[in-house]
Structure formats: structure tokens, C-alpha cells
Amino acid sequence: MQDMLVRLLDLPDISEEEKNLFEMEGIVFKRPITPERSIVVDWVGKHFSKNWADEAEAAFSSLPVNCYIAQREHEILGFACFESTAKNFFGPTGVLNKERGKNIGKVLLVKSLMALKEMGYTYAIIGGVGPVSYYEQTVDAKIIDKSEKSIYQNLLKQPK
């Protein structure tokens, strides 16, 4: 998998998507707070991987937390971390299968990238991208040439 670069000065406006998700589905997007750490980390580990749970836990070492979640009442629907494994990196991110296709991932992505912009970055790296076309279409991200060897190249993987 390769890394991608995204220009943070040209992010799409997600205010309508976020408003519609709240009004139609009761979905709230927020940065979790410290008392929610174990809930978020456990959820990421259960629905995605232990490696991603480790990255989500690292996001809690910053205040405000370098993570956004989407929740409906007391249920987490998706998450997105940034600057949890490396400076200026976006990821990991994921949305429950049953909730995909509603723009939850898009809102989480753009809110996270906006947070990186607020931290002073002009560009951000999306690390180890899976769905390249999604990031190209959503935030006009570009593949970084020769990025197959990245910070993840010798990653020790946790058993599932």
C-alpha cells in the first residue's frame, strides 16, 4: 500500500452532510474525551484490529484527543485518528459495515484533516491507503511516488 498527500487548503465543505446526518439519523461527530478512552480503544479493536486499537489509544495522548468518532446515542459508528502514529499522518479510520454509504467516513476524514490544518499543516499524509479512489474523489489526494516503503513496511501485526 502507498501513502497519499492531500492539500489541506482545499478541503470540501462537509457542513451539510454533518447537519443531515444529525437531523436524519441522530449521528453526532466529536472528539472523545479521556473517560471514553477504553470504550473507543476496545471498540476499534473489536471491529477492526488490535494494531488500529493501539493507534487509537495513542491518539488519546494528546489533548484535545487526535481522534474523531461518530456516534448515535451510546453506539460508536465510526472513528478517524490523526497524528497518532506519525506527525502529520491521517489514519487509521473505519466505519461499521452497516453504516457505510452515508458519508460518515467523509465527515470523519474531513474533520480530522481540518484539525491537522488547524495544527499548522498545509499538506497531510494519508498513510498506507487502501481505497485510493475514495481519497482521490473525496479530498483530491494524490499518490506519493515510491511510498510503498513507509512507516508500516515492517509492522508487527497483532493476531486477530
C-alpha positions as CSV (number, residue, x, y, z in Angstrom):
1,M,0.0,0.0,0.0
2,Q,1.1,3.5,-0.7
3,D,0.8,6.8,1.1
4,M,-1.2,9.7,-0.3
5,L,-0.8,13.5,0.0
6,V,-3.7,15.9,0.5
7,R,-3.7,19.7,0.3
8,L,-5.4,21.0,3.4
9,L,-6.2,24.4,2.0
10,D,-8.8,22.9,-0.4
11,L,-10.9,20.6,1.8
12,P,-14.6,20.2,0.9
13,D,-17.3,21.7,2.9
14,I,-19.0,19.0,4.9
15,S,-21.4,21.1,6.9
16,E,-24.5,19.9,5.0
17,E,-23.5,16.2,5.3
18,E,-22.9,16.6,9.1
19,K,-26.1,18.5,9.6
20,N,-28.1,15.9,7.6
21,L,-26.6,13.0,9.5
22,F,-27.5,14.7,12.8
23,E,-31.1,15.6,11.7
24,M,-32.0,12.4,9.9
25,E,-30.1,9.8,11.9
26,G,-29.1,11.4,15.2
27,I,-25.4,11.0,14.5
28,V,-23.0,13.2,16.4
29,F,-19.4,13.8,15.5
30,K,-17.0,14.6,18.2
31,R,-13.6,14.2,19.7
32,P,-13.8,11.7,22.5
33,I,-12.5,12.7,25.9
34,T,-10.3,10.8,28.3
35,P,-13.0,8.9,30.2
36,E,-14.1,7.4,26.9
37,R,-10.6,6.1,26.0
38,S,-11.1,2.4,26.9
39,I,-14.6,2.4,25.2
40,V,-13.2,3.8,22.0
41,V,-10.0,1.7,22.0
42,D,-11.9,-1.5,22.8
43,W,-14.4,-0.8,20.0
44,V,-11.7,-0.2,17.4
45,G,-10.0,-3.5,18.5
46,K,-13.3,-5.4,18.3
47,H,-14.4,-4.1,14.9
48,F,-11.1,-3.5,13.1
49,S,-7.8,-4.7,14.6
50,K,-5.6,-4.6,17.7
51,N,-3.0,-2.6,15.7
52,W,-5.6,0.0,15.0
53,A,-6.7,0.0,18.6
54,D,-3.1,0.7,19.6
55,E,-3.1,3.7,17.3
56,A,-6.4,4.9,18.7
57,E,-5.0,4.6,22.2
58,A,-2.0,6.7,21.1
59,A,-4.5,9.4,19.9
60,F,-5.5,9.9,23.5
61,S,-2.0,11.0,24.5
62,S,-2.8,14.5,23.1
63,L,-5.3,17.0,24.3
64,P,-7.6,17.5,22.6
65,V,-7.6,13.9,21.5
66,N,-6.3,13.3,18.0
67,C,-9.4,11.3,17.0
68,Y,-13.0,11.9,16.0
69,I,-15.8,9.4,16.4
70,A,-19.3,9.2,15.0
71,Q,-21.9,8.1,17.5
72,R,-25.7,7.5,17.6
73,E,-26.8,7.7,21.2
74,H,-24.3,5.5,23.0
75,E,-23.2,3.5,20.0
76,I,-20.0,4.2,18.1
77,L,-20.4,4.0,14.3
78,G,-17.0,5.1,13.1
79,F,-13.7,6.7,14.0
80,A,-10.8,8.5,12.5
81,C,-7.4,9.2,14.1
82,F,-4.7,11.6,13.0
83,E,-1.2,12.2,14.2
84,S,-1.4,9.0,16.3
85,T,1.5,7.1,14.7
86,A,3.5,9.8,13.0
87,K,3.4,13.6,12.8
88,N,1.0,14.9,10.1
89,F,-0.4,11.4,9.3
90,F,-4.1,10.7,8.9
91,G,-5.4,7.3,9.9
92,P,-6.5,4.7,10.8
93,T,-10.2,5.2,10.1
94,G,-13.2,2.9,9.8
95,V,-17.0,2.9,9.8
96,L,-19.2,-0.1,10.7
97,N,-20.2,-2.1,7.6
98,K,-23.9,-1.5,8.3
99,E,-23.4,2.3,8.4
100,R,-21.3,2.7,5.3
101,G,-22.5,4.8,2.3
102,K,-24.0,7.5,4.5
103,N,-21.0,10.0,4.3
104,I,-20.0,9.2,7.9
105,G,-16.4,8.3,6.7
106,K,-16.3,11.5,4.7
107,V,-17.2,13.7,7.7
108,L,-14.7,11.9,9.9
109,L,-12.0,12.3,7.3
110,V,-12.5,16.0,6.6
111,K,-12.9,16.9,10.3
112,S,-9.6,15.1,11.0
113,L,-7.9,16.8,8.1
114,M,-9.3,20.2,9.3
115,A,-7.8,19.5,12.7
116,L,-4.4,18.9,11.1
117,K,-4.8,22.2,9.2
118,E,-5.6,23.9,12.5
119,M,-2.3,22.5,13.9
120,G,-0.5,24.4,11.2
121,Y,0.0,21.9,8.4
122,T,-0.7,22.8,4.7
123,Y,-0.5,19.2,3.5
124,A,-1.1,15.9,5.2
125,I,-0.1,12.3,4.6
126,I,-2.8,9.6,4.4
127,G,-0.7,6.5,5.4
128,G,-1.0,3.1,3.9
129,V,-4.1,3.8,1.9
130,G,-6.5,1.0,0.9
131,P,-9.2,2.6,-1.1
132,V,-7.1,5.0,-3.3
133,S,-10.1,6.2,-5.4
134,Y,-12.1,7.1,-2.3
135,Y,-9.4,9.6,-1.2
136,E,-8.9,10.9,-4.7
137,Q,-12.6,11.6,-5.1
138,T,-13.3,12.9,-1.6
139,V,-10.3,15.1,-0.8
140,D,-8.3,15.1,-4.1
141,A,-5.5,13.2,-2.5
142,K,-2.5,12.1,-4.7
143,I,-0.4,9.0,-4.5
144,I,3.1,9.7,-3.3
145,D,5.6,8.2,-5.7
146,K,7.8,5.4,-4.2
147,S,5.9,5.4,-1.0
148,E,5.4,1.6,-0.9
149,K,8.1,1.6,1.8
150,S,6.6,3.5,4.6
151,I,6.5,3.6,8.3
152,Y,4.3,0.5,8.1
153,Q,6.6,-1.7,6.0
154,N,7.9,-3.9,8.8
155,L,4.9,-3.6,11.0
156,L,4.4,-6.4,13.6
157,K,0.8,-7.5,13.2
158,Q,-1.3,-8.4,16.2
159,P,-3.2,-11.7,15.9
160,K,-6.9,-11.1,15.3
